[in-house]
């Protein structure tokens, strides 16, 4: 990465920190509601750290169309909790032992506690969704959870060493497993803000495309792991071809995301959504 690009990414991360602090505060208040539960301390551990990019996209999507009410924060917390739940399951399935520089949840708390904690998180998400009169909030969160499970199951069936994974199949898997929650986050921001149908659709498409770009970058950063789904792409291509394709298509999907912003008002929030497309494909972690 060039020095100029690194500076841009650092500046974006500084902007993100303002929203990270706000989301962390919302998470802390939500968890405090369950301070008497045995799940409280494990959930504090599970939610520590992270870029919070999904809830940030939700909040920026709403702010783009002029909505800044604190009511947004509940939905932002819900999508971050859904991401947290998916990471607990994902780390069990992938047999990961560390995440964000610390032990994965199941290593710290055990498999049984991890499964129960994930169930508890789902219940928390349902409780948050019930606070919104608009049933589309619950519908969209449910849709994301269903797609994420489908994507996870599809990936589970892929043997990285023996399965010839085609590019279209790979993109479909990451669209469900990762991009679905990005899409829901952006769409929820528009729905809660009362945006017009064409703007809600544009935000949803933006979320989907930036989510795909984000996962392509993730897979580039994780290149070399023998157990990742991208290794299955090598059974039908060589190393250099796959790396080149991951880089090229991360840029292609980022550009698709940028084009969706054309129907939105030009303001600080939409400019930030634009910057997040660069962050998705050029970040170093």
Secondary structure, 3 states (H helix, E strand, C coil): CCHHHHHHHHHHHHHHHHHHHHHHHHHHHHHHCCCCCCHHHHHHHHHCCCCCHHHHHHHHHHHHCCCCCCCHHHHHHHHHHHHHHHHHHHHHHHCCCEECCEECHHHHHCHHHHHHHHHHHHHHHHHHHCCCCCCHHHHHHHHHHHHHHHHHHHHHCCCCCCCCCCHHHHHHHHHHHHHHHHHHHHHHHHHHHCCCHHHHHHHHHHHHHHHHHHHHHHHHHCCCCCCCCHHHHCCCCCHHHHHHHHHHHHHHHHHHHHHHHHHCCCCHHHHHHHHHHHHHHHCCC
